[in-house]
Amino acid sequence: MPTQDYILEMHHISKSFPGVKALDGVTLRVRPGTVHALMGENGAGKSTLMKCLFGIYSLDEGEVIFDGKKVCFSSVRDAIQSGISMIHQELYPQIYLSVMENIWVGRLPVKYGVVDYKKMYADTAALLRELEINIDPKTVVGSLSVSQMQCVEIARAVSFHSKVIIMDEPTSSLTGNEVEHLFHIISKLRSQGIAFIYISHRIDEILRIADNVSIMRDGFLVGEWNAKEITNDFIISSMVGRKMDQLFPKRNNHPGEVVLELEHFTSPVSNCFRDISLTLRKGEILGIGGLVGAQRTELIEAIFGIRKSTGTIRINGREVHIPSPIQAKRHRMALLTEDRRRSGIFGLLSVSENMAIANYKSYIGLLGALNYKHIQSDAQQGVKKLKIKTPSLKTMIKNLSGGNQQKVLFARWLLTEPEILLLDEPTRGIDVGAKYEIYCIIAELAEQGKSIIMITSEMTELIGMADRVVVMCEGRLTGELTNEHINETEIMRLSSDFSSKLENVCGRDIPEVEK
């Protein structure tokens, strides 16, 4: 029976697909004016549960009660119009339309048979002012940053008078200041009685912003707790089903001779990286720290030949020229990109095809035909070695969890037999259990003598995985840390070394409505 204590109740929800029971009797209850965190490893059932709520999947068993009434949404539109909105991790705005058109798309105000742009501007400006979002309603959305686009999505959800807003990994691409502004918006809306279902792998954020935490594992609800009564370790053990004495594996690598040197490495593009000099040793994990915008990604893309650069690169003491990724591969380099969905995986190709794609030349026979037997053999070894969970080698990679997609990308590059691996945010968007498995892969590669440059925005990863850390700020190296000096305080100090002021891109002021 519905209760007045909850704005949303999902009772005993079950959902099966051929050969898989994705949800087994899950119950979720959300109070108005609270942030309810939903946690679990990739594949735990979080997304399936939200799709059942949102009208994308029909229920096999169970019932949904929203705002005191039993509901059964037949579509996303039904859910939104009833007062439930969802902001996805991957934002898909209409990039060629303005901010105000994105917010009111499908329900543009009309006067005398034509769109009333004056009213739309005024309504949008008032909405953005209420949320303290400093974006001009006429700005084309394609010109906005990711955090600004997210602000627009929040404003759109509020414009529907939503009583429940679902947020899926909302901070995965945000800077620290942008996270602060997001939390400010959430707190403001929470005080107005709006409830949030907050899906995230970032435990520190959950413990800070959430009122309640529900944890799922393998399609079951493990339990629900008051966020103030649980700890980081408790959440991790509840998610993975085992105690984790440490977040990172023990490393037995022993850095040796220098294998890569950069001297006065500089981008010809203004406001990019400049005058970078560093070394990388055999069997070493070199971490690169810094805030978003520090030009870390641009640096390793230039090392890999994707971007132009000046300066000197030496590999094993010999000066080399790397004008393209093809040349980088010839020098036994590999690059794991920051955004696996956009520049890593080929979503509509199979697991085996994704593994083989960087090494296709080795599979071409004398008559120019691909040796599919060889591809399947290598792919099977990759699955076994990296413990990739996939129904088959023919499964489309987009259907795997984020952690398993990342393992496939590791397997892809290992087939090229690299000696230098450039890893850009290797654990972004994957759960804590999969992170540990990725850490083990990285540690094992270093132990085998592979040299690794790892960019990560997570302090714990830098501290827990790197033998040595260099920090960048505004395109320059600001310092190098070793041993006990690799700590959060020093990393943050060096990360902001060139910044006189950190500003929130969303801001706090809204221009006055045009008269």
Buried (B, 14 or more C-beta within 10 A) or exposed (E): EBEEEBBBBBBBBBBEEEEEBBBBBBEBBBBBBBBBBBBBBBBBBBBBBBBBBBBBBEBBEBBBBBBEEEBEBEEBEBBBEBBBBBBBBEBEBEEEBBBBBBBBEEEBBEEEEEEBBEBBBBBBBEBBBBBBBBBBBBBBBEEBBBBBBBBBBBBBBBBBEBBBBBBBBBBBBBBBBBBEBBBBBBEEBBEEEBBBBBBBBBBEBBBEBBBBBBBBBBBBBBEBBEBEEBEEEBBBBBBBEEEBEEBBBEBEBEBEEBBBBBBEBBBEBEEBBBEBEBBBBBBBBBBBBBBBBBBBBBBBBBBBBBBEBEBBBBBBEEEBEBEEBEBBBEBBBBBBBBBBBEEBBEEEBBBBBBBBBBBEEBBEEEEEEEEEEBBBEBBBBBBEBBEBEBEEBEBBBEEBBBBBBBBBBBBBBBBBEBBBBBBBBBBBBBBBBBBBBBBBBBBBBBEEBBBBBBBBBBBEBBBBBBBBBBBBBBBBBBBBBEEEEBBEEBBBBBBBBEEEEEEBBBBEEBEEBEE
